[in-house]
Amino acid sequence: MSSGQIEKASRFRALHDRPGPFVIPNPWDVASTRILEGIGLEAVATSSAASACAVGRRDGELTRDEALADARMIVDATDLPVSADLERGFGDAPDAVAETIRLAAEAGWWAAQSKTRQEIQMSLSTISALQ
């Protein structure tokens, strides 16, 4: 993890540690990312639905490579921390999910969200396996 990623991770953690909620909107391209940063938001999160819709597809129809390329575009467009929507990890096997997480880190993501309890349990299992 680069020093820039570590600094962004620290800023993102600080948002969670302070009292009260914070707003984390979903940009879908460079322009929306820069607008959200420009109005003073402190972090952004990718959205699989927004990314897919931006290229005329439905949620869940992007490949891992397409989702990671979209993420790289958003990460490169801002100094804000960027949390990732990694769908279901783009695979059912823990090794596939672990590879997605590794590739996401290379793309500049350092935080990820999942959508279901099963996905959360799978992510925890993957993280445990990586440790």
N, C-alpha and C positions, 0 to 999 in steps of 0.2 A: 504494500500500500504506500502510495507516494505521500510526501509531507502535506501536499494540498488536500489529499483525501483524508488524512488524519485530522487536519484542521477543520475540514467540513464536517467530519464525523463528530468532532468535539462540539462544534456549533449546534449540530442537530441534537445531540444528547442534551445540551444545555436547554434547548427548547422544551424537551420532555421533563427536565428536572425543575423548571420554574413553576410557580403556581399557576393554575388556570390553563385553559386550552389555547392552542395556537392554530392558525389557519394554514393549511398546506394544499394549495390548489394544483390542478392538473393541466400543465401546458401540453400542446399537441405538436408544436413546431417551434422554430427559432423565434419567430415574431411574438408568439404568445408567451414564450419563456421570458423574453426581454421586457415585455409589457408588465408581466407579473413582478419581475425583479424591480422594474422602474417605479412601481407604485409602493414599494417598500416591504413586500412580503419577505419572509426570512428563510423559506425553503420551498421547494416544489416537489411534486411526486408525479412520475409518469403514470399514464393510464392506458391499459391495453385497449380499452374501447376507443379512447380519443385517438390514439396512434393508428388504430385500424381504420377508423372513420376518416381520418385525414387522407388516407390513400384509397378510399372507396371500398373498404372491406368491413366485415362485421367483427365484433369482439371475438377473440379466439382464433382468428384466421391468419394472423401474422406468424411467420416462422420465428424460431429463436434468433437466427441471424438478422432478420428484418427488425425484430424488437430491439436487439442490441444496437443495431445501426441507428435506429431512431433515438435510443437512449444516449448514444455517443453524441448525436447532434444536439440534444438538449443539454447534456453535461458541458459540452464545449461552448454553448451559448451563454453560460451564466457562471458567476462565482458563488451562487447559492448551493447549499447541499441539495442533492437530488436523490429522492427515495424511489425505488424501482417497483413497478408492478411486473412481477415475473410469471404471471399466469399461474400455472401449476408446476412451474420449474421446467417446463418444456420436456417433460419425460416422467414416466411412472417409477422408474428404478432410482434408488438413491444416488447411484453413480451419475446418472444423467442430470439429476437436479444439482448435484455437487459441481458438475462441469458448468452448468448454467450460472451458478453462483460465482465460480471462478472467472468465467468470461464477463459477467456483469461487473466484477471488481476491476477487471482490466479496462472496461469501458468507462470507469469512473464512478460507478455506483458503489455505495457502501452500506446502504440500508435497503431492505426489501419488505414488501407486504404480500401476504397471500390471502386467499378468499374464503377458505373453509377451514373448519377445525381439523379435518383430515390433512389438508395441506400444511397447516401449522405443525401438526404432529410429525409429518414427513420431513419438514424443514428442520425440526429439532433433532430428529433421528440422523439426518444428514450432517448437521453441525456436530453432533456427538461423534459420528463416524470420522469426521475430518480432524477432530481433536486427537 
